[in-house]
Amino acid sequence: MKILVINPNSSEAVTAQIMESARRAASAGTELVGITTKGGTRNIDSAFGDYLSGAFMIRTALEAVAVHTPDAVVLAGFGRVGIDAMKEALTIPVVSIAEASMALACVLGHRFTTLTMLQQFIPYQQDLVRYYGFEAKCASVRAININVEECAINREKTLRELEEQIGKVVAEDRAEVVILACAGLCGYDIELSRLAGVPVLDPVTVGVKVAESIVGLGVSHSKVRKFAHPPQPLDHYL
C-alpha cells in the first residue's frame, strides 16, 4: 500500500514533523510519500491562507498523484484547504486529518476539544467543526498563540503553552478527548495524553490509520452528487 501525505503549506519544517507522525502510525508494508506544497504560505492561519494555499496544494497534489500513483491521499492540514476539490478530482480515497480526527474522537469520548494555534484562528476552527457536522460533540475550541511553523520548530515553548491549555480543557470544558488541531502540533500527543489523563489525538497519525483502513476495506468516497467529477476536464480548470 502506498499513501501520499501532503502538507498544504510550503514549510519543509512542518512537512518533516508531519512525516514523523505519519511514519509512527503507518503499518509495516505501507509506503509513505511526503509532499510539500509548491507555493502558497508557510503558515495557513486564516481563511485567506486557506483559500490561496488550497489552489497551490491541489496542483501539487494532482502532479504528485500522477507521478507516484498512490492508493490513498492524506491531506495533512487541519482545515478545508481544498479537500472537497480533491475528492471531486480523484477516485482514490482522500482523507482529511480534521474530519478523520473528529470522527474518531466521537468514538473515544462523549465530547472533544480541538486545540489549535493562534487565538484569531478559533472562529475558523469553530466553523470547521460545524461544517463537518460535529458541533454537538464539540465541547470547545481553544488555542495557543504560536503559528504553525513555530509549533513544529520551537518544541519546548509550544509544549509549555499546550500544557497550560490542556488542563483548562479537561477541568473547565469537561472534554473527554482532545484533538491537536494543527499539523504543526504533530508529535505532542503522547506527553499530553499522559499529562491530561484523556486521549489526545495527533491528527496525522489518525489520518494515516484511517487511510490504511479505507484502502484495506476496498472502498473509497462516493462519486455521486457532492464528490462527482467536475463537469469539465481538469486541465480546463488548471
Backbone bond lengths (Angstrom), bond angles and torsions (degrees), N, CA, C in turn:
res aa  C-N    CA-C-N  psi(-1)  N-CA   C-N-CA  omega(-1)  CA-C   N-CA-C  phi
1 M - - - 1.459 - - 1.525 109.24 -
2 K 1.327 115.74 137.96 1.462 120.89 178.52 1.525 108.97 -123.59
3 I 1.334 115.93 128.40 1.455 121.35 -179.95 1.518 109.46 -121.67
4 L 1.321 115.36 128.14 1.455 121.66 176.32 1.529 107.66 -92.53
5 V 1.332 116.48 124.12 1.462 122.28 -179.91 1.522 107.40 -111.70
6 I 1.340 117.11 114.40 1.452 119.80 -175.22 1.517 111.89 -111.87
7 N 1.313 115.24 128.85 1.462 123.16 173.25 1.526 107.50 -87.31
8 P 1.342 119.21 118.27 1.463 119.90 -176.45 1.517 114.68 -75.86
9 N 1.355 117.98 -8.35 1.464 117.65 171.85 1.526 109.50 -100.71
10 S 1.326 116.30 176.12 1.468 119.95 -171.36 1.525 113.47 -102.35
11 S 1.336 117.41 18.72 1.464 121.79 -179.11 1.521 111.35 -90.68
12 E 1.316 116.84 118.60 1.461 121.05 176.39 1.531 110.97 -67.45
13 A 1.335 117.30 -30.73 1.467 120.77 178.35 1.526 110.61 -63.92
14 V 1.330 116.37 -40.73 1.459 120.03 177.96 1.531 110.27 -68.05
15 T 1.324 117.06 -40.58 1.469 120.11 177.81 1.523 111.10 -59.82
16 A 1.331 117.08 -40.77 1.467 120.84 179.39 1.530 110.64 -60.85
17 Q 1.331 116.69 -41.65 1.463 120.44 179.33 1.523 110.75 -68.65
18 I 1.320 116.25 -40.49 1.468 121.04 176.66 1.526 110.66 -57.83
19 M 1.318 116.39 -45.17 1.465 119.74 -175.74 1.521 112.36 -70.98
20 E 1.316 118.09 -27.09 1.470 119.58 173.54 1.529 110.06 -62.06
21 S 1.320 115.75 -46.42 1.463 119.43 178.41 1.529 111.53 -67.16
22 A 1.322 116.88 -39.73 1.468 120.33 179.55 1.527 110.91 -61.45
23 R 1.335 116.41 -43.62 1.468 119.61 -179.97 1.527 111.30 -66.34
24 R 1.328 116.40 -34.68 1.464 120.33 178.55 1.527 111.06 -63.82
25 A 1.325 116.14 -32.63 1.464 120.65 -176.49 1.519 113.37 -87.16
26 A 1.317 117.27 -30.47 1.468 120.81 -169.85 1.524 112.36 -65.74
27 S 1.308 115.02 141.94 1.460 120.97 176.39 1.520 110.03 -76.03
28 A 1.338 115.24 159.17 1.456 120.05 174.10 1.525 108.42 -59.26
29 G 1.302 115.29 132.89 1.460 119.39 -179.04 1.511 113.99 95.95
30 T 1.337 117.32 -10.82 1.469 120.00 175.93 1.522 109.12 -87.91
31 E 1.301 115.88 123.93 1.469 121.74 176.82 1.523 108.83 -93.65
32 L 1.317 116.34 129.35 1.460 121.34 179.52 1.522 110.01 -109.10
33 V 1.318 115.60 137.43 1.463 121.96 175.61 1.531 107.16 -120.77
34 G 1.319 116.62 113.12 1.456 120.87 -179.51 1.519 111.29 -92.14
35 I 1.310 116.73 131.88 1.466 122.46 -176.72 1.525 109.49 -128.74
36 T 1.329 116.61 133.41 1.461 122.49 172.71 1.520 108.35 -102.93
37 T 1.330 116.43 135.14 1.454 120.53 -179.78 1.529 111.09 -62.75
38 K 1.318 114.29 135.19 1.466 120.36 177.39 1.524 108.56 -86.03
39 G 1.322 117.22 115.06 1.458 120.71 -178.07 1.513 110.91 91.69
40 G 1.305 116.30 -174.72 1.453 119.87 -178.00 1.518 111.62 77.89
41 T 1.317 115.70 -168.82 1.454 121.77 -174.50 1.520 112.05 -93.82
42 R 1.324 116.16 158.05 1.457 121.23 175.44 1.528 110.84 -81.02
43 N 1.327 116.91 -17.46 1.462 122.00 -179.57 1.528 109.86 -134.59
44 I 1.326 116.57 112.63 1.458 119.79 174.39 1.526 106.31 -88.75
45 D 1.323 115.35 99.85 1.461 121.53 -168.90 1.527 112.75 -130.14
46 S 1.332 115.80 18.66 1.461 120.73 -175.41 1.522 108.69 -169.30
47 A 1.333 115.99 168.56 1.460 119.67 173.60 1.522 110.50 -62.23
48 F 1.321 116.45 -37.32 1.465 121.42 177.89 1.525 110.13 -57.60
49 G 1.343 116.12 -48.64 1.460 120.53 178.95 1.509 112.66 -64.95
50 D 1.335 116.37 -37.20 1.464 121.49 178.60 1.524 110.81 -60.88
51 Y 1.329 116.87 -54.60 1.463 120.46 -174.00 1.525 111.86 -64.27
52 L 1.326 117.26 -44.08 1.455 119.22 -177.38 1.528 111.72 -72.07
53 S 1.327 117.40 -41.28 1.460 119.84 179.62 1.514 111.56 -69.60
54 G 1.348 116.57 -31.10 1.454 119.53 179.83 1.513 112.83 -57.62
55 A 1.323 117.36 -39.26 1.468 120.73 179.79 1.521 111.14 -65.01
56 F 1.341 116.59 -43.13 1.468 119.99 177.55 1.532 110.45 -65.00
57 M 1.327 115.91 -41.15 1.460 120.04 -178.78 1.521 111.52 -62.41
58 I 1.332 117.05 -43.27 1.460 120.18 -178.84 1.529 110.96 -59.46
59 R 1.320 116.43 -46.30 1.473 119.79 178.26 1.523 110.89 -60.88
60 T 1.335 115.98 -47.57 1.466 120.79 -178.95 1.526 110.93 -60.70
61 A 1.326 116.41 -44.20 1.462 120.72 -177.36 1.520 111.82 -66.30
62 L 1.323 117.22 -43.98 1.463 119.55 -179.56 1.524 111.37 -63.75
63 E 1.320 116.70 -38.92 1.467 120.35 175.42 1.521 110.54 -62.18
64 A 1.325 116.93 -43.97 1.467 121.01 -178.22 1.520 111.52 -67.43
65 V 1.333 117.30 -38.68 1.467 120.74 177.57 1.526 110.24 -62.14
66 A 1.328 117.19 -40.69 1.471 120.64 179.53 1.521 111.54 -64.38
67 V 1.328 116.81 -36.34 1.473 121.23 -177.80 1.527 111.49 -78.69
68 H 1.340 116.89 -44.92 1.467 120.81 -169.84 1.520 113.78 -97.80
69 T 1.318 119.08 -13.81 1.472 124.80 -178.03 1.536 112.58 41.70
70 P 1.335 117.39 63.41 1.471 120.28 -179.72 1.517 111.97 -75.17
71 D 1.327 115.04 167.48 1.460 121.37 174.66 1.521 111.70 -86.74
72 A 1.334 116.93 -20.20 1.461 121.54 179.99 1.520 108.60 -160.37
73 V 1.331 114.59 161.85 1.462 121.71 177.03 1.523 108.53 -123.96
74 V 1.325 116.44 133.28 1.464 121.78 171.63 1.524 107.59 -108.38
75 L 1.326 115.77 119.14 1.462 121.20 177.49 1.526 107.73 -88.97
76 A 1.333 115.88 103.51 1.461 122.00 -170.43 1.519 112.34 -91.93
77 G 1.329 115.30 56.65 1.450 122.08 172.59 1.513 108.03 -136.00
78 F 1.348 117.18 133.83 1.453 118.91 -176.58 1.523 109.20 -87.96
79 G 1.326 114.20 75.13 1.456 122.02 -178.48 1.510 107.65 -173.16
80 R 1.316 115.72 -166.45 1.458 118.71 176.77 1.522 109.90 -84.30
81 V 1.316 117.41 -48.27 1.484 124.55 174.81 1.527 114.31 30.71
82 G 1.317 116.99 48.26 1.459 120.24 173.24 1.513 116.17 86.48
83 I 1.337 118.92 11.51 1.463 120.55 -175.67 1.530 111.90 -61.11
84 D 1.336 117.95 -42.29 1.466 119.67 -178.44 1.528 110.90 -65.77
85 A 1.329 116.18 -39.35 1.470 120.18 178.51 1.521 110.85 -63.39
86 M 1.335 116.63 -39.85 1.462 119.91 179.35 1.528 111.35 -65.26
87 K 1.316 116.27 -38.64 1.466 119.22 178.44 1.524 111.39 -68.52
88 E 1.319 116.83 -33.01 1.468 119.70 174.51 1.526 110.94 -65.85
89 A 1.323 116.02 -42.93 1.461 120.39 -172.07 1.530 113.31 -76.06
90 L 1.335 117.32 -29.13 1.463 121.37 -172.19 1.521 112.13 -114.35
91 T 1.327 115.29 151.78 1.466 120.92 174.47 1.520 111.53 -100.88
92 I 1.335 118.26 -19.03 1.455 120.87 175.64 1.529 108.66 -74.32
93 P 1.346 118.70 157.32 1.466 120.33 -179.62 1.529 112.24 -59.11
94 V 1.321 115.46 136.29 1.461 122.69 174.66 1.525 106.47 -123.77
95 V 1.325 116.98 117.90 1.464 121.92 -173.47 1.520 110.13 -110.98
96 S 1.324 115.95 124.87 1.467 121.96 171.97 1.521 108.54 -85.41
97 I 1.346 117.50 127.47 1.466 119.01 178.57 1.529 110.69 -64.53
98 A 1.335 117.40 -27.38 1.465 120.44 178.91 1.522 110.79 -68.92
99 E 1.318 116.47 -53.81 1.464 120.87 -178.07 1.520 111.21 -63.01
100 A 1.340 116.62 -43.73 1.466 120.63 -178.48 1.524 111.23 -62.72
101 S 1.331 117.05 -41.53 1.463 120.45 -178.69 1.518 111.79 -67.48
102 M 1.334 117.15 -40.85 1.463 119.72 178.42 1.526 111.15 -65.28
103 A 1.322 116.59 -40.11 1.467 119.99 179.15 1.527 110.74 -63.12
104 L 1.335 117.09 -44.61 1.461 119.97 179.72 1.521 111.26 -67.01
105 A 1.338 117.43 -37.96 1.458 120.63 179.32 1.521 111.64 -58.13
106 C 1.329 117.04 -34.10 1.466 120.64 179.21 1.524 111.72 -67.05
107 V 1.324 116.65 -26.78 1.463 121.05 178.10 1.528 110.55 -76.86
108 L 1.333 116.16 -29.39 1.462 121.21 -171.40 1.521 114.46 -92.71
109 G 1.317 118.42 -15.22 1.459 119.67 -178.24 1.520 111.38 -166.80
110 H 1.335 114.94 169.93 1.465 120.54 -176.55 1.523 111.79 -67.23
111 R 1.354 117.05 -47.31 1.463 120.51 177.73 1.526 109.78 -142.78
112 F 1.325 115.55 152.67 1.464 120.85 -176.50 1.520 110.73 -121.69
113 T 1.328 114.99 161.34 1.462 122.85 170.42 1.517 108.78 -117.67
114 T 1.327 117.16 137.91 1.459 119.99 169.20 1.520 107.77 -98.05
115 L 1.324 115.53 129.96 1.462 122.51 -178.20 1.522 107.73 -115.18
116 T 1.317 116.00 111.51 1.454 121.32 -171.46 1.526 111.24 -116.50
117 M 1.326 116.76 -169.34 1.461 121.82 177.02 1.533 109.32 -108.28
118 L 1.305 117.35 148.80 1.466 126.04 176.49 1.530 112.76 68.68
119 Q 1.330 115.13 120.36 1.461 121.61 -178.69 1.534 111.83 -58.01
120 Q 1.330 117.36 -38.44 1.467 118.86 -176.67 1.526 112.68 -70.27
121 F 1.347 117.00 -10.14 1.460 121.57 179.80 1.525 111.95 -86.60
122 I 1.340 117.22 -6.44 1.463 120.39 -177.56 1.531 112.59 -59.83
123 P 1.345 120.52 -47.74 1.472 118.63 179.17 1.525 113.33 -58.75
124 Y 1.337 117.08 -38.39 1.472 120.54 176.06 1.522 109.79 -58.20
125 Q 1.335 116.54 -46.25 1.461 120.38 -177.90 1.528 111.42 -68.41
126 Q 1.330 117.19 -35.19 1.464 119.74 175.55 1.531 110.54 -62.73
127 D 1.316 116.33 -41.80 1.462 120.29 177.26 1.532 111.05 -64.30
128 L 1.339 116.27 -35.46 1.469 120.52 179.72 1.525 110.84 -65.10
129 V 1.325 116.48 -44.09 1.464 120.77 176.68 1.526 110.18 -57.59
130 R 1.333 115.46 -44.17 1.468 121.06 -179.78 1.533 110.74 -65.29
131 Y 1.325 116.68 -41.55 1.465 121.26 -178.97 1.526 111.21 -59.80
132 Y 1.327 116.73 -41.51 1.461 119.98 -178.42 1.528 113.04 -82.71
133 G 1.335 117.25 -3.44 1.457 120.57 173.44 1.513 115.00 85.59
134 F 1.344 117.42 21.39 1.462 120.40 -176.69 1.526 113.03 -108.58
135 E 1.312 118.47 17.46 1.460 120.86 -173.86 1.531 111.71 -59.22
136 A 1.319 117.93 -39.70 1.463 121.04 -178.12 1.524 112.33 -67.25
137 K 1.325 116.82 -21.22 1.470 121.22 -178.50 1.529 112.81 -99.27
138 C 1.320 116.74 0.84 1.473 120.70 -175.46 1.529 109.71 -100.07
139 A 1.321 116.77 117.35 1.464 121.84 178.94 1.518 111.33 -75.00
140 S 1.334 117.23 -36.75 1.466 120.56 -177.08 1.513 110.16 -171.53
141 V 1.319 114.24 164.40 1.462 122.03 168.44 1.524 106.43 -123.57
142 R 1.307 116.81 122.10 1.464 121.98 179.66 1.521 109.60 -123.75
143 A 1.331 115.36 168.37 1.467 119.33 -177.92 1.522 111.01 -150.29
144 I 1.317 115.21 148.21 1.452 121.71 163.07 1.529 105.63 -88.06
145 N 1.317 118.24 -176.58 1.464 118.07 -177.22 1.526 111.15 -125.13
146 I 1.341 114.50 56.34 1.471 122.65 179.94 1.518 106.79 -131.69
147 N 1.324 118.88 139.89 1.463 119.79 -178.01 1.526 111.95 -76.86
148 V 1.312 115.97 171.81 1.468 122.07 -171.25 1.524 111.77 -57.76
149 E 1.329 116.72 -52.13 1.462 119.74 -174.98 1.523 111.65 -65.74
150 E 1.329 117.06 -38.31 1.467 119.19 179.12 1.521 110.85 -67.56
151 C 1.341 117.60 -33.16 1.471 120.03 175.57 1.526 111.02 -58.27
152 A 1.329 116.17 -37.65 1.460 120.86 -178.93 1.519 112.34 -76.60
153 I 1.336 117.47 -28.19 1.459 121.52 -173.25 1.525 112.38 -98.36
154 N 1.328 116.99 -47.84 1.466 121.42 -175.78 1.524 108.73 -92.82
155 R 1.320 116.26 79.65 1.455 121.78 -170.46 1.532 112.90 -69.79
156 E 1.318 118.39 -40.02 1.466 120.57 -177.27 1.524 111.24 -65.94
157 K 1.322 117.11 -47.43 1.460 120.92 179.46 1.525 110.74 -62.07
158 T 1.328 116.18 -43.11 1.465 120.43 -179.09 1.523 110.95 -63.73
159 L 1.326 116.89 -43.42 1.466 119.96 -179.68 1.527 110.99 -62.40
160 R 1.323 117.51 -39.78 1.473 120.40 178.50 1.528 110.79 -60.28
161 E 1.323 116.17 -44.89 1.472 119.15 -179.07 1.533 111.51 -69.21
162 L 1.318 116.61 -36.92 1.466 119.62 177.24 1.528 110.69 -64.76
163 E 1.319 116.85 -41.98 1.464 120.92 179.36 1.526 111.17 -60.62
164 E 1.331 116.17 -39.23 1.469 120.26 179.14 1.527 111.11 -63.63
165 Q 1.322 116.41 -41.88 1.457 120.56 -178.17 1.524 112.80 -74.98
166 I 1.325 117.02 -34.29 1.462 119.45 -171.78 1.525 111.55 -65.70
167 G 1.329 116.67 -33.58 1.455 120.03 177.06 1.513 111.47 -63.68
168 K 1.338 117.15 -39.53 1.459 121.65 179.06 1.526 110.94 -68.82
169 V 1.306 115.89 -36.14 1.464 120.52 -179.85 1.528 110.76 -59.34
170 V 1.332 115.86 -44.82 1.467 120.21 -176.78 1.523 111.10 -78.44
171 A 1.344 117.54 -45.23 1.459 120.78 -174.09 1.523 112.96 -77.33
172 E 1.332 117.05 -43.74 1.471 120.71 -173.63 1.526 112.79 -92.42
173 D 1.339 116.45 -42.26 1.463 120.05 -175.88 1.525 112.50 -89.86
174 R 1.338 115.88 -15.21 1.467 122.96 178.75 1.527 112.07 59.85
175 A 1.321 115.38 34.43 1.465 120.36 175.00 1.524 109.70 -73.57
176 E 1.308 116.14 146.87 1.467 121.69 178.86 1.519 112.42 -105.75
177 V 1.320 116.51 -13.44 1.467 122.99 177.61 1.524 107.11 -141.06
178 V 1.331 116.64 143.27 1.461 121.55 177.30 1.523 108.75 -121.68
179 I 1.331 115.55 132.71 1.463 121.60 175.53 1.519 108.32 -108.48
180 L 1.321 116.90 127.51 1.467 121.38 174.97 1.529 106.76 -79.86
181 A 1.311 115.73 99.12 1.464 121.94 -165.44 1.524 112.73 -90.15
182 C 1.316 115.39 56.44 1.463 121.88 177.56 1.513 107.32 -171.73
183 A 1.330 117.43 133.50 1.468 119.79 179.96 1.520 111.53 -64.52
184 G 1.338 117.51 -24.86 1.460 120.23 175.78 1.512 112.77 -68.02
185 L 1.335 117.69 -14.70 1.461 122.14 179.91 1.525 112.59 -93.70
186 C 1.324 117.09 11.22 1.464 120.73 176.96 1.530 110.17 -58.99
187 G 1.330 114.92 141.76 1.456 119.63 171.91 1.517 115.45 93.22
188 Y 1.330 117.74 -5.65 1.460 120.43 179.47 1.528 111.98 -93.86
189 D 1.297 118.14 -3.03 1.459 121.77 -169.32 1.523 114.28 -66.31
190 I 1.325 117.98 -40.78 1.467 120.52 -174.60 1.521 111.04 -66.13
191 E 1.329 117.03 -48.38 1.461 120.96 179.36 1.523 111.24 -63.38
192 L 1.322 117.23 -41.17 1.458 120.58 -178.18 1.530 111.91 -72.05
193 S 1.317 118.12 -33.32 1.467 120.73 175.37 1.530 110.08 -62.25
194 R 1.328 115.11 -42.84 1.470 119.96 178.26 1.524 110.48 -62.73
195 L 1.315 116.93 -43.32 1.456 122.06 -177.20 1.528 111.60 -68.80
196 A 1.314 116.94 -45.10 1.466 121.23 -172.38 1.521 113.40 -83.71
197 G 1.319 117.34 -25.80 1.458 120.12 -177.51 1.513 113.59 76.27
198 V 1.345 116.54 14.55 1.465 121.85 175.24 1.524 108.17 -131.49
199 P 1.338 118.86 160.52 1.462 119.76 176.84 1.529 111.29 -62.80
200 V 1.321 116.16 129.52 1.464 122.45 174.24 1.522 106.80 -117.15
201 L 1.323 116.94 121.46 1.456 121.89 -172.02 1.521 111.90 -98.81
202 D 1.324 115.57 127.69 1.463 122.80 167.50 1.531 105.50 -84.61
203 P 1.328 118.94 115.75 1.468 119.99 -171.31 1.525 114.09 -65.68
204 V 1.329 117.46 -26.38 1.461 119.04 179.64 1.527 111.03 -72.87
205 T 1.335 116.97 -41.41 1.471 118.06 177.27 1.523 109.83 -62.58
206 V 1.331 117.07 -39.47 1.469 120.45 177.47 1.529 110.20 -63.90
207 G 1.326 116.91 -45.46 1.460 120.64 -178.68 1.518 113.05 -59.66
208 V 1.331 116.38 -42.16 1.468 120.08 179.74 1.525 110.31 -66.36
209 K 1.331 117.29 -44.13 1.462 120.37 -179.75 1.539 111.55 -63.97
210 V 1.323 116.42 -39.94 1.465 119.62 178.13 1.528 110.39 -65.67
211 A 1.330 116.97 -41.95 1.465 120.21 178.20 1.524 111.03 -61.12
212 E 1.330 116.97 -43.94 1.466 119.95 177.14 1.529 110.92 -59.63
213 S 1.317 116.20 -42.40 1.467 120.13 -178.40 1.516 111.78 -64.72
214 I 1.331 116.48 -43.37 1.467 119.69 -179.54 1.523 110.65 -63.60
215 V 1.340 116.28 -43.97 1.468 119.57 177.66 1.524 109.92 -62.36
216 G 1.326 116.33 -42.89 1.460 120.51 179.63 1.513 113.05 -62.11
217 L 1.316 116.66 -32.72 1.469 121.24 178.61 1.528 112.43 -77.23
218 G 1.336 116.07 -13.98 1.462 120.03 179.15 1.514 113.88 74.93
219 V 1.333 116.89 27.17 1.466 120.53 179.38 1.527 109.73 -122.73
220 S 1.311 115.72 171.61 1.454 122.17 174.12 1.526 107.33 -150.07
221 H 1.343 115.93 178.11 1.463 119.16 -178.87 1.535 110.41 -66.42
222 S 1.315 114.73 150.39 1.464 120.85 179.56 1.523 110.57 -64.09
223 K 1.321 115.99 139.78 1.466 121.48 176.10 1.535 111.11 -104.04
224 V 1.320 116.19 16.07 1.462 121.18 175.95 1.526 108.37 -96.19
225 R 1.302 117.28 133.74 1.462 125.06 177.10 1.527 113.07 64.23
226 K 1.341 118.45 -102.86 1.467 120.11 -166.29 1.528 113.03 -56.70
227 F 1.325 118.03 -44.01 1.456 120.70 -175.79 1.530 112.72 -106.71
228 A 1.330 115.63 25.03 1.467 119.44 174.20 1.519 109.46 -59.66
229 H 1.325 115.87 150.66 1.460 120.15 -179.88 1.522 109.77 -61.57
230 P 1.342 118.67 140.66 1.472 120.10 177.90 1.522 111.36 -52.27
231 P 1.331 118.24 144.82 1.458 121.04 -174.72 1.515 114.75 -67.63
232 Q 1.327 118.15 -21.58 1.459 121.01 175.71 1.528 109.44 -101.96
233 P 1.340 118.38 156.60 1.457 120.28 171.18 1.533 109.74 -55.68
234 L 1.322 117.69 145.62 1.464 121.02 -174.82 1.522 112.08 -59.40
235 D 1.344 117.54 -35.16 1.460 118.30 -178.05 1.528 113.17 -68.23
236 H 1.331 117.36 -15.64 1.463 120.24 174.99 1.530 111.04 -71.90
237 Y 1.349 116.20 -24.58 1.452 120.89 178.31 1.532 110.99 -88.44
238 L 1.309 116.07 -32.10 1.466 120.70 -173.41 1.524 112.05 -87.80
